[in-house]
Each structure stands twice: as C-alpha cells, then as structure tokens.
Amino acid sequence: MMIWWNEVRTVRHVVKQSMLALLICLGAVGCAPAPAQRSVPDAEEIWSVTLSGAASQGETSSDFAATRRAIIAGDRIVVVFETGPTVFVGNRPKSTYRLLSLDLKTGAVRNQRDISDYRNPDLYAADDNHIVMGEFSLTRLNPDLTSTSEQFTEKGRGRTIQMSPDGSTLAHETTPGTELLDSHTFLPTGPRLTESTPTAVSRNAVLTDNVHWIGQYPHDATFVTLTDKSGQHLLYHGQCSGRPTFLNDTKVLVTGCGKITILDVSGRIVREANLRSKAGDFAGVSRDGARFAIQNSESTWGDPPRIRSESFTIYDSEKAEPLAIIRSKSLPERRSWSAFSKDGHLFVMGSSAKLSLFHIP
C-alpha cells in the first residue's frame, strides 16, 4: 500500500508542476512555439544518363576519390572510370580507364579517350576551364580531351593530390614538404612549405590535420593547422572534426560533432550551424567559394557494408544554411561522384551506371 501511495504522490507532483508551468506560460511571461526546422527543397534534376552497365566501374571508396572522378569544365562534364581488364606489368596491376566529355546541357557524350595506367587518374577543374589529369605525372586537357603542351613528370616520389577551390593552384607533395604549382604552367608559385599530406590547398597555404598540438591542448583530439610561407598556425582544436578544407583563400570548413564550423584564416569562427544529419563528408565546393556540399549516407551491417540511402545537402558558404537536397535514386555500392559548376548553381553526382545533373536555386 505504501508503494502505491508513493506513486500517487509522484503523479500529483508531476501534474502540479505541469499546471504551474502552463499558468506561467499563459500569464505574464508568455510562451512562443518552438521554431520549426527550415524546409529545404529538393534540387531540380535536369538530366540523367547511363555511361556503362556496371556500377562497380564507377565506384569510389572515399570522399577524396569521389570528388576527383567527375568535374564541370565550362560547357562540358568530364568523367573517368575503369573499364578493364586489369593486367600485371612487373607485378603491378595496370588497367584501362575511359575519359568521357559530356555536353553540359544534354549529357550526350561528345568525346571519348581510353588510357592505360597503374592508377585511376584524378581530375581537377582549372580556373580557365581546362582539366588537370594525373597524380604523379600531370597533363592539361582541353574540354574535348585533347592534350595541351603543358606536362609535368614527377622525378622523385611526390604526388599531386589537391587543387585550390578557385582552380588556380595545385598542392604537390615532395619528400619532405609541399610545393604549390600553377595550374596553367605546373611551375612553382612560391617557396616550398614544410608540411606534407595536405588536406586542402589555397593560393598560398595548405591545411593539415596530422599535426597534434597536444602540449598546449592535452585534452583535445583533433587539430587543424594552416601552413604558409611564415610557418605553422593552429586554426582549430577540439574533440572531433572531419577533413578540413578551404572554401576560398580566406575561409576554412571543418565538420564534426554534428556541426559545420566555418573559420577565417586567423582561426576566428565566423559561422557555426548544425548538420542536417548527425555526420557528413565534404563533397565539393564551387570555384567561386559560394557553395559547398556535404554527403551523408547510411549503410547496412556486413562485410562489406552496403549503402541503403545517400543524399547531398548543398549549403550557402556565407550563412552555412542548406539550400537544396539531392537524394540518390540509384544507390552506389560505396560512394557517388560529386562536383559543382563554377558558380555553384549546377551539381553533378552519380557514377558510370547513372550520372545526373541538378540545378540549385
């Protein structure tokens, strides 16, 4: 009986507190309804095309690779994917890769080129609507896939893995350090920087997440360091962050702990916002720096896991607000390609099995 009476008293107390809160809310204090989550429209699909019958030929396993398999260059979309077969040359696997140049308005294939290489070549959109292709060696291509006279051949052990958002500058790893190359001439633009393995590059600096300032911040787990000709500068430290990237020469994007954080190059936080999902990966930035994309996916358990949903949210770089959502209708095995047009109003995503172009308002 005592247990029953305690429960009754507990219920009476809860009711009393709830009634008191309601009276306060309706009285002098007043109460406002909780703000509704802002509705984000779906992006408008312009066209979809099939480039090959096998989805695995266009698959990528990381956000790094996914942003280097398709680009928008002027009035063309250029993609690259493996067509096989793989052969071994000197105990090294070598495959055939297909380059396609598509009409931006229709998705029709205008030019095609097959190349044989040991690795799937990376693609970058230069600021003059040319294409830079390669990693250890570099080639400049016209939008119709013909080569220009500019070539870069690595004689050591370096590789090129990043291009600045505006398409002007490449980050070429050396041993040790990183040198910045002009995307037109492949010539160095300044002195070699001390940091290796950059996560992003601007016209005059690189970002890294592998320098740990534990001596100053022993309780933090992640750090973002900017390195320029004057040395290292700690921009951000915290408990979690995704791969840091430049949005332009003066803004840096960090994702982690369910948040978007935009910093200036002095480390000052200029904008913070919650991600629409608990986590997400960087999926590209427009060359004018005005818009960026975050990819989110959910997978089933397994070996390997399978994608059960994938979407891209397009954000405004100034306000960190979502502008549009793109939902993958044809799910990849791992990760879809993604790329912006120069002004951020067009976004291409997909794979060789299904490639789609969207308009972003």
C-alpha positions in Angstrom: 0.0 0.0 0.0 2.9 2.4 0.8 4.4 1.8 -2.6 1.0 2.6 -4.3 0.6 5.8 -2.2 4.2 7.0 -3.2 3.3 6.5 -6.8 0.1 8.6 -6.4 2.0 11.4 -4.7 4.6 11.4 -7.5 1.9 11.6 -10.2 0.2 14.5 -8.2 3.5 16.3 -8.0 4.2 16.0 -11.7 0.7 17.2 -12.6 1.1 20.2 -10.2 4.4 21.2 -11.7 3.0 20.9 -15.2 0.0 23.0 -14.4 2.2 25.7 -12.8 4.4 25.8 -15.9 1.3 26.1 -18.1 -0.1 29.0 -16.0 3.3 30.9 -16.2 3.4 30.3 -19.9 -0.1 31.7 -20.4 0.4 34.6 -18.0 2.8 37.5 -17.9 5.8 35.6 -19.2 4.1 34.1 -22.3 5.4 31.3 -24.4 6.4 31.1 -28.0 6.1 27.9 -30.1 9.4 26.1 -30.8 10.8 27.1 -34.1 10.1 24.7 -36.9 13.0 23.2 -38.8 13.5 25.1 -42.0 12.2 23.2 -45.0 14.9 22.5 -47.6 13.7 21.9 -51.2 14.9 19.1 -53.4 17.2 20.2 -56.2 15.7 20.1 -59.7 17.0 17.2 -61.9 18.0 18.4 -65.4 19.0 15.0 -66.9 20.3 11.5 -66.1 22.4 9.3 -68.4 23.9 5.8 -68.3 27.6 5.6 -69.2 28.3 1.9 -68.6 26.3 -1.1 -67.5 28.4 -1.9 -64.5 28.0 0.3 -61.4 31.3 -1.0 -59.8 33.3 0.5 -62.7 32.4 4.0 -61.3 32.6 3.2 -57.6 34.7 5.1 -55.2 35.6 4.2 -51.6 36.2 7.7 -50.1 35.2 11.3 -50.3 38.7 12.0 -51.6 38.3 9.9 -54.7 34.6 10.8 -55.2 35.4 14.5 -55.8 38.1 13.5 -58.4 36.2 11.4 -60.8 33.8 14.0 -62.3 34.3 17.7 -62.9 32.4 20.5 -64.7 34.6 22.5 -67.0 32.9 25.2 -69.0 30.1 23.7 -71.1 31.4 20.1 -70.5 31.3 17.5 -67.8 34.4 15.2 -67.8 34.4 11.9 -66.0 36.9 9.0 -65.7 36.2 5.3 -64.7 37.8 1.9 -65.1 36.8 -0.3 -68.0 39.3 -3.1 -67.5 40.7 -5.6 -67.9 43.4 -5.5 -65.2 46.8 -6.9 -66.2 50.0 -7.2 -64.3 53.1 -5.5 -65.6 56.2 -6.1 -63.5 54.0 -7.3 -60.6 52.0 -4.1 -60.7 48.2 -4.0 -61.7 47.5 -1.9 -64.8 44.1 -1.1 -66.1 42.3 0.7 -68.9 40.4 3.9 -67.9 37.9 5.7 -70.0 37.6 9.5 -70.2 34.3 10.9 -71.4 33.5 14.5 -72.2 29.7 15.1 -71.9 27.6 18.0 -73.2 26.6 20.0 -70.1 23.1 20.8 -71.4 22.1 17.3 -72.6 24.5 14.7 -71.1 25.4 13.4 -74.5 28.9 12.1 -75.0 30.9 14.4 -77.2 34.4 13.0 -76.9 36.0 9.7 -75.6 39.5 8.7 -74.8 40.9 5.5 -73.3 44.2 5.4 -71.4 46.2 2.6 -69.8 47.6 3.4 -66.3 48.5 1.9 -63.0 46.1 4.0 -61.1 42.8 5.7 -61.8 43.8 9.2 -62.7 42.5 12.1 -60.7 40.6 15.0 -62.4 40.7 18.7 -61.4 38.8 21.7 -62.9 41.3 24.5 -63.6 40.2 28.2 -63.4 40.4 28.6 -67.2 38.0 25.6 -67.9 40.9 23.3 -68.7 41.3 19.9 -67.0 44.3 18.8 -65.0 44.6 15.0 -65.0 47.0 12.8 -63.0 48.7 12.3 -59.7 52.4 11.5 -60.0 52.5 13.0 -63.5 50.2 15.7 -64.7 48.6 16.5 -68.1 46.5 19.5 -69.0 43.5 18.7 -71.2 41.1 20.8 -73.3 37.4 20.2 -72.7 37.4 17.9 -75.8 40.0 15.7 -74.1 42.9 16.7 -76.4 46.2 17.4 -74.5 47.8 20.8 -74.3 51.6 21.3 -74.4 51.9 21.6 -70.6 53.1 18.4 -68.9 54.5 17.6 -65.5 56.5 14.5 -64.8 57.5 13.6 -61.2 61.1 12.5 -61.0 61.1 11.8 -57.3 58.4 10.3 -55.0 56.0 13.2 -54.9 52.4 13.3 -56.0 49.7 15.9 -56.6 46.6 15.4 -54.5 44.8 18.8 -54.1 43.7 21.8 -56.1 42.6 25.1 -54.6 38.8 25.8 -54.8 39.3 28.5 -57.4 41.2 26.1 -59.7 44.5 28.2 -59.8 46.9 26.2 -57.6 47.9 22.6 -57.1 49.5 21.0 -54.0 52.4 18.8 -55.0 53.8 16.6 -52.2 57.6 16.4 -52.1 59.8 14.5 -49.7 59.5 16.3 -47.3 57.1 19.2 -47.7 54.7 20.5 -50.3 55.2 22.9 -53.2 52.4 24.9 -54.8 52.1 24.7 -58.6 50.4 27.0 -61.0 47.6 25.0 -62.7 48.4 26.6 -66.1 52.1 26.0 -66.3 52.8 23.5 -63.5 55.6 25.8 -62.3 56.1 26.5 -58.5 54.3 29.7 -57.3 56.4 30.2 -54.2 58.8 28.6 -51.7 58.3 25.0 -50.6 56.1 24.6 -47.5 57.2 22.4 -44.6 54.0 20.3 -44.2 53.3 17.1 -46.1 50.0 15.3 -46.7 47.8 18.4 -47.1 44.1 18.0 -46.8 43.4 21.2 -48.8 45.3 24.0 -50.6 44.6 27.7 -51.3 46.7 30.1 -53.5 49.3 30.4 -50.7 48.8 27.9 -47.9 47.9 24.3 -47.1 45.8 22.7 -44.3 46.7 19.6 -42.4 45.1 17.5 -39.7 48.2 15.4 -38.8 50.0 18.0 -36.6 48.9 17.5 -33.0 49.3 20.4 -30.6 48.9 18.2 -27.5 51.4 20.0 -25.4 49.2 23.1 -25.4 45.8 21.3 -25.5 46.3 17.9 -23.9 42.5 17.2 -23.7 41.8 17.8 -27.4 41.8 15.0 -30.0 41.7 16.9 -33.3 43.7 19.9 -34.7 43.6 21.9 -37.9 46.9 23.6 -38.9 47.4 26.1 -41.6 50.9 26.4 -43.1 52.1 29.2 -45.3 55.5 30.8 -46.0 55.6 32.2 -42.5 55.2 28.9 -40.8 52.5 26.9 -38.9 49.4 28.4 -37.4 46.8 26.4 -35.3 43.3 27.3 -36.5 41.1 24.9 -34.7 41.3 22.3 -31.9 38.5 20.2 -30.4 37.1 16.7 -29.8 36.2 15.8 -33.3 36.5 17.1 -36.8 36.3 15.9 -40.4 38.9 16.5 -43.1 39.4 20.3 -43.1 39.1 22.1 -46.4 39.3 25.6 -47.9 36.2 27.2 -49.2 38.3 30.0 -50.6 41.6 31.7 -49.8 40.1 33.2 -46.6 37.6 30.6 -45.3 38.1 27.1 -43.9 35.4 24.5 -43.4 35.5 22.0 -40.5 32.8 19.4 -39.9 32.5 17.2 -36.8 30.3 16.5 -33.7 27.2 17.1 -35.9 28.3 20.7 -36.7 29.5 22.9 -39.5 32.2 25.3 -38.4 33.5 28.0 -40.8 36.7 29.8 -39.8 38.7 32.6 -41.2 42.5 32.0 -41.8 43.2 33.6 -38.4 41.3 30.9 -36.7 38.3 33.1 -35.8 34.9 31.3 -36.0 32.7 33.2 -38.4 29.8 30.8 -38.6 28.5 27.7 -36.9 25.5 25.6 -37.7 24.1 22.1 -37.1 24.4 19.5 -39.8 21.1 18.2 -41.1 22.3 14.7 -40.2 24.5 13.5 -37.4 27.5 13.2 -39.6 28.6 14.0 -43.2 31.6 14.2 -45.5 32.8 17.1 -47.6 31.6 16.6 -51.2 32.9 19.7 -53.1 32.9 23.5 -53.3 32.1 25.8 -56.2 35.0 27.6 -57.7 33.7 31.0 -56.5 33.5 29.6 -53.0 29.9 30.5 -52.5 28.5 27.0 -52.0 29.7 23.6 -50.7 28.2 20.2 -50.4 28.0 17.6 -47.6 27.3 13.9 -48.4 25.5 11.7 -46.0 24.9 8.0 -46.2 23.5 5.2 -44.1 24.8 1.6 -44.5 23.7 -1.9 -43.5 26.0 -4.0 -41.4 28.1 -6.5 -43.3 31.4 -7.2 -44.9 31.4 -5.1 -46.9 28.6 -2.9 -45.7 26.0 -1.8 -48.3 24.6 1.7 -48.8 20.9 1.9 -48.1 20.5 5.7 -48.5 22.6 8.6 -49.8 22.0 12.3 -50.0 23.8 15.5 -50.7 23.0 18.8 -49.0 24.1 22.0 -50.7 25.0 24.8 -48.3 25.5 28.5 -48.7 29.0 29.4 -47.6 28.1 32.8 -46.2 25.4 31.7 -43.8 26.0 28.0 -43.6 22.4 27.4 -44.4 21.1 24.5 -46.5 19.9 25.5 -50.0 18.8 22.2 -51.5 18.9 18.4 -51.1 19.8 15.8 -53.7 18.7 12.2 -52.9 20.4 9.4 -54.7 17.8 7.3 -56.6 20.4 4.8 -57.9 22.4 3.8 -54.9 26.1 3.2 -55.2 27.9 0.3 -53.6 30.2 2.8 -51.7 30.1 6.5 -52.7 28.8 8.6 -55.6 30.9 11.1 -57.6 30.1 14.8 -57.0 31.2 18.2 -58.5 30.0 21.8 -58.7 29.9 24.2 -61.6 31.9 27.4 -61.2 29.0 29.4 -59.8 27.5 26.6 -57.7 24.2 26.6 -59.5 24.8 23.2 -61.1 25.8 20.0 -59.3 26.6 16.6 -60.9 26.5 13.4 -59.0 26.3 9.6 -59.6 28.6 7.0 -61.2 29.1 5.5 -64.6 25.9 3.5 -64.1 23.8 6.6 -63.7 25.1 10.2 -63.8 22.7 13.1 -63.1 22.9 16.9 -63.3 20.9 19.1 -61.0 20.0 22.8 -60.8 20.5 24.5 -57.4 18.3 27.6 -56.9 
